Amino acid sequence: MKGAPTVSDTQARTAEQIEADIAAARARLASTVDELVDRAHPKNVAKRQVEQAKLQVFDERGQLRTQKIVAVGGAAVGVLAVLLLVRRLVGRR
């Protein structure tokens, strides 16, 4: 099993090897940062959210998922009914 480099390992490496390792690490970090910036870009975040919403409404064949739509509609009607009831109760006082 390979662990952390020992003093003798680092002394055996040339300056060019160390510089090459640093350059490779820098390139990997730059690539990672670029990927994170791309993922966090608002347009890309919005695009992913739209795709997720479409997956909730449409199945893999492009058909509407009526069961989910009915459930969401029912929940919306329920919330509206509760709000109207609260408004009516508060208005009586």
Buried (B, 14 or more C-beta within 10 A) or exposed (E): EEEEEEEEEEEEEEEEEEEEEEEEEEEEEEEEEEEEEEEEEEEEEEEEEEEEEEEEEEEEEEEEBEEEEEEEEEEEEEEEEEEEEEEEEEEEE
